[in-house]
């Protein structure tokens, strides 16, 4: 029997009447939980009165919109990247893996479980489902950020490190890397089922997560490991890789300007913009994900180190809503910035993209790249056209050519021929 359960068991029966648990001295109106569910409710939450129903309903509406959006959007991403031959490439396995993770997160941790509980004003699914809800939320949250870290590492080697063996990403290798993301996520989400940490209700008591309030040894070890290796390590990896990518793009830009001066030719500002846009788009997905999860991570960290004065049902619920929205951004980014995705979306679901159809320039670029031999550098991703991948293509073709020749080849390539799309960054 856990200390928390023992505390519940020692509570006078009068306080447990009608399936509700009143705080000491009856100074606050009782929360209404079923007896089995009460055993995993942390005592901290009982010091607050029940949340007014109107706030539960607002959360229910918000989660309904975000959840349905995440489900539909990620289903579209999975479908289009799976059935479109030019997008069915090894690097885009990461895109599909991320979409699967976000889809499951939206379907389980958003709509309908949290929606129904919110309109019910309390958790409606029992203790076991609460624990599985917390487990699935942790698992797919870790899978998503681990996949983003793998994407960043892949982009780092393609753009920054000119080593052919490191740039060669086969479908088998991509599948292995995706499997590693799943194993890593499982590693940091399964310990509560073996006595290290636990999954408990949080905030409004309509959703469940890992216990960041209890101070027992096993819980502290679990939370510290999860925070360091499940969240902080992937974040630092992503930041490092994208910093190097942006630095490499800047150096490439300066080299191109110097080459243009030597050749007494005009430097193409569009080439510069495409390089910068590629780096910006690469970072966008991560930044949105990080901003969605950072408030939640901060609340959990402060609670873990004993700073709980700030922690009320409302201050803990707002970060939850930010985190739940993390799964909806990727489909939006693809729809706004990915030429091939937009073109396929228009072909298969024209009514979905009627407000912002692909531009004529996007159609021309997509048609040009589609006519080229399939290869790693010839597939599209979330970023715009990039001369950096053009350099990589020249390296692949020449194999033993030097950097100066590669840069010259890119500069002298007719417009439209040097435009290769980034993989997801």
C-alpha positions, -999 to 999 in steps of 0.1 A, spaced: 0 0 0 15 34 -10 18 62 15 -8 81 -4 -33 52 -3 -25 48 35 -34 84 41 -67 79 23 -74 48 43 -68 66 76 -92 94 67 -125 93 88 -153 76 69 -175 106 73 -152 125 49 -156 97 23 -193 97 23 -210 98 -11 -177 92 -29 -162 126 -20 -132 136 0 -134 168 20 -102 186 32 -94 188 69 -119 206 91 -143 208 62 -131 244 53 -133 238 16 -161 223 -4 -154 187 -13 -141 174 -45 -161 146 -60 -141 115 -69 -149 78 -69 -132 59 -41 -107 40 -63 -97 71 -81 -91 90 -48 -62 67 -39 -40 83 -66 -51 119 -61 -22 139 -45 -32 156 -12 -19 189 -26 -50 192 -49 -74 188 -19 -64 222 -5 -83 239 -33 -120 242 -39 -135 225 -70 -129 243 -102 -161 261 -114 -179 242 -142 -176 270 -167 -138 265 -168 -142 228 -174 -165 235 -203 -140 260 -218 -113 234 -216 -136 208 -232 -143 231 -262 -106 240 -266 -95 203 -265 -123 193 -289 -110 218 -315 -73 210 -309 -79 172 -307 -100 170 -339 -76 193 -357 -46 172 -347 -63 140 -357 -74 152 -391 -42 171 -399 -18 143 -390 -39 118 -409 -36 139 -440 2 142 -435 5 104 -431 -17 97 -461 0 122 -485 35 113 -475 27 75 -478 8 75 -511 29 101 -530 59 83 -546 82 113 -547 76 118 -509 80 82 -500 117 85 -492 140 75 -463 143 109 -447 105 114 -449 101 83 -427 109 107 -399 80 130 -410 56 100 -410 69 88 -377 63 122 -361 28 124 -376 20 90 -362 32 101 -328 12 134 -329 -19 116 -342 -19 91 -313 -12 119 -288 -42 139 -302 -65 109 -303 -57 96 -268 -47 126 -248 -70 150 -263 -103 141 -280 -124 123 -267 -110 113 -233 -101 147 -220 -131 163 -237 -156 140 -221 -140 144 -187 -140 182 -190 -177 183 -198 -182 158 -169 -162 182 -147 -141 152 -134 -122 123 -147 -147 99 -162 -127 68 -170 -114 53 -138 -80 47 -122 -65 22 -148 -74 44 -177 -59 74 -159 -26 56 -156 -27 45 -192 -36 80 -202 -5 94 -185 17 66 -199 6 73 -235 10 110 -231 45 105 -219 54 79 -244 43 98 -275 56 131 -262 91 116 -259 88 99 -293 79 132 -309 108 151 -294 132 122 -300 121 121 -337 128 158 -340 163 152 -325 169 125 -351 158 149 -379 181 176 -366 210 151 -365 202 139 -400 201 175 -413 233 183 -395 253 156 -413 237 164 -447 244 201 -445 274 206 -421 295 174 -424 306 165 -459 310 128 -453 293 106 -478 289 76 -455 271 98 -429 248 114 -455 237 81 -469 203 75 -452 187 43 -465 151 33 -457 164 5 -435 186 30 -415 157 54 -412 134 27 -398 161 17 -373 164 53 -362 126 56 -358 126 24 -338 153 40 -315 129 69 -309 102 45 -299 125 26 -276 138 58 -260 103 70 -254 93 37 -239 124 37 -217 113 70 -200 76 64 -198 73 28 -185 92 30 -150 60 40 -131 46 5 -138 77 -10 -120 75 12 -89 96 42 -100 72 72 -101 35 71 -109 8 85 -131 -17 106 -112 -45 132 -118 -34 168 -123 -47 203 -123 -84 203 -129 -84 165 -122 -97 158 -157 -64 145 -171 -35 125 -157 3 128 -160 35 117 -141 36 126 -104 57 157 -101 46 164 -65 56 134 -44 91 135 -29 98 98 -23 131 85 -36 118 64 -65 97 93 -78 125 118 -76 148 94 -95 122 88 -122 114 124 -127 150 135 -127 160 109 -153 129 117 -174 136 154 -173 173 151 -181 173 123 -207 138 124 -220 134 162 -225 166 182 -219 190 160 -239 169 160 -271 164 197 -268 201 204 -264 208 181 -293 183 199 -315 196 234 -305 233 223 -312 224 209 -347 204 238 -358 230 263 -346 256 245 -367 232 244 -397 225 282 -395 262 288 -392 269 266 -422 242 284 -442 258 317 -433 293 306 -443 279 292 -476 262 325 -483 295 344 -478 314 320 -501 288 325 -528 291 362 -525 329 360 -528 326 336 -558 301 360 -575 326 389 -571 355 368 -586 333 359 -615 320 394 -618 285 381 -618 254 392 -600 247 374 -567 213 360 -567 193 374 -537 168 346 -542 195 321 -536 203 338 -503 166 339 -493 162 302 -501 191 293 -479 179 314 -450 143 302 -455 155 266 -454 171 271 -420 142 291 -406 117 264 -416 139 238 -401 138 255 -368 101 264 -368 87 230 -360 110 225 -331 104 261 -317 66 256 -317 70 222 -301 94 236 -275 71 266 -267 42 242 -263 60 220 -238 83 244 -220 56 259 -196 46 223 -186 82 213 -181 89 244 -160 59 238 -138 69 202 -133 106 212 -126 96 238 -100 72 214 -83 99 186 -83 124 209 -64 97 218 -38 85 252 -52 48 245 -50 35 279 -38 27 288 -74 9 255 -81 -29 258 -83 -54 239 -105 -53 269 -128 -16 275 -130 -11 237 -137 -39 235 -162 -28 263 -186 5 245 -194 -15 213 -200 -35 231 -227 -3 244 -243 12 209 -243 -20 194 -259 -17 219 -288 18 207 -297 4 180 -321 -15 204 -344 14 226 -357 32 202 -381 3 198 -405 -1 236 -406 36 241 -414 35 215 -441 4 231 -456 20 266 -456 56 258 -466 59 224 -483 54 228 -521 49 191 -529 26 186 -499 5 216 -509 4 204 -545 -7 169 -535 -32 183 -510 -47 204 -538 -50 174 -561 -65 151 -536 -85 175 -514 -90 207 -533 -116 220 -509 -91 219 -481 -67 243 -497 -90 266 -517 -80 296 -496 -43 293 -502 -36 271 -533 0 265 -544 16 294 -563 26 292 -599 63 293 -589 57 264 -565 41 243 -593 70 251 -616 96 241 -590 78 210 -580 75 199 -616 112 205 -622 123 185 -592 99 157 -599 115 152 -634 149 145 -618 162 112 -607 150 102 -573 176 106 -546 181 118 -511 187 154 -521 157 154 -546 129 150 -521 109 177 -506 104 186 -470 91 214 -448 116 239 -460 119 259 -491 143 255 -519 179 252 -507 213 256 -524 229 238 -496 214 205 -507 224 214 -542 260 215 -530 255 181 -514 241 167 -547 272 180 -566 293 163 -539 275 130 -544 278 131 -582 315 141 -583 324 121 -551 360 132 -552 355 168 -563 367 196 -541 346 223 -524 355 251 -547 344 231 -578 312 222 -560 304 258 -552 311 269 -587 289 242 -601 260 254 -580 265 290 -590 266 282 -627 236 259 -626 206 275 -644 179 288 -622 155 260 -612 181 233 -616 198 240 -583 167 241 -563 166 210 -542 143 208 -512 154 201 -477 143 171 -458 125 179 -426 147 199 -403 
